[in-house]
Amino acid sequence: MTATLPVDVIAAELARLRAMNPLVHLLTNEVVQEITANVLLAAGASPAMIVAEEEVSSFAAISGALLVNVGTLYPARLAAMKQAVAAANRAGVPWTLDPVAVGVLDYRTQACREFLACKPTAIRGNASEIMALAGCAGSGRGVDTTTESEAAVEAAEGLARTTGAVVAVTGETDFITDGTTTWATPWGHPVMTRVVGSGCALSALVAAFTAQAPNRLHAVAAACAVAGLCGERAAAMSRGPGSFKVEFLDALYLLTPEKLREQVA
């Protein structure tokens, strides 16, 4: 049994993010860097993409949060990611794992399974990716999933219990769990799947919300809710994927706790 995340939690987490303006270290998919940076700026965080092995450890340690997204993974990037994760853990910096296409390709699947031992703060993926990480059978096509998010809730809860991470399995409805409590965020719009980087940008938003979060489950769930609510508003204002991207950034920038309550009411 899951319940919809209360609007008061979303509003409080959004206000906390805006007040903090956390610095977020993004080791992300090279295809989506522009939209990811703009999403964080619009939401109220500060993105930075430091990728050189000579710099990642120092920068991860002074960041508010770290994102590791394996979308465009290759040996040098993987080495930098491992160094950044180790530095973040030493400094107590929360980090989020986005296991793009895990379960489809062996190289990234093995890398992400090794990352699980490094105790990510949060994991955000689609149903197929979360089921693959949890060792369950799923179906996917690279970054796409052919499994409904609800079918992966049990796998997500198990993965959360074994890793200690807050796990978000995203889809038509997002489910966010710490292995004991599971929240649903039922907002969003299908056009979001037609814009490259919307999922990766959500993972960056998840990382941003975890910075100094007193309740990491609430933080991750609120990030999913904010993205979904802004997706709904942007879809209503746009004519297709191109204008949606602009409207989505504007919706994030203009969102306030008060407007959020009005939209959910």
HELIX and SHEET records of a PDB file:
HELIX    1   1 VAL A    7  MET A   20  1                                  14    
HELIX    2   2 GLN A   33  ALA A   43  1                                  11    
HELIX    3   3 GLU A   53  ILE A   62  1                                  10    
HELIX    4   4 PRO A   75  ALA A   91  1                                  17    
HELIX    5   5 ASP A  106  LEU A  116  1                                  11    
HELIX    6   6 ALA A  127  LEU A  133  1                                   7    
HELIX    7   7 SER A  149  ALA A  152  5                                   4    
HELIX    8   8 VAL A  153  THR A  163  1                                  11    
HELIX    9   9 PRO A  190  ARG A  194  5                                   5    
HELIX   10  10 SER A  198  THR A  210  1                                  13    
HELIX   11  11 ARG A  216  MET A  237  1                                  22    
HELIX   12  12 PRO A  241  LEU A  254  1                                  14    
HELIX   13  13 PRO A  257  VAL A  264  1                                   8    
SHEET    1   A 9 ALA A   3  THR A   4  0                                        
SHEET    2   A 9 THR A 182  THR A 185  1                                        
SHEET    3   A 9 ASP A 174  THR A 177 -1                                        
SHEET    4   A 9 VAL A 166  THR A 170 -1                                        
SHEET    5   A 9 ALA A 122  ASN A 126  1                                        
SHEET    6   A 9 TRP A  95  ASP A  98  1                                        
SHEET    7   A 9 ALA A  65  ASN A  69  1                                        
SHEET    8   A 9 LEU A  23  LEU A  27  1                                        
SHEET    9   A 9 SER A  46  ALA A  48  1                                        
SHEET    1   B 2 GLY A 140  ARG A 141  0                                        
SHEET    2   B 2 ASP A 144  THR A 145 -1                                        
END                                                                             
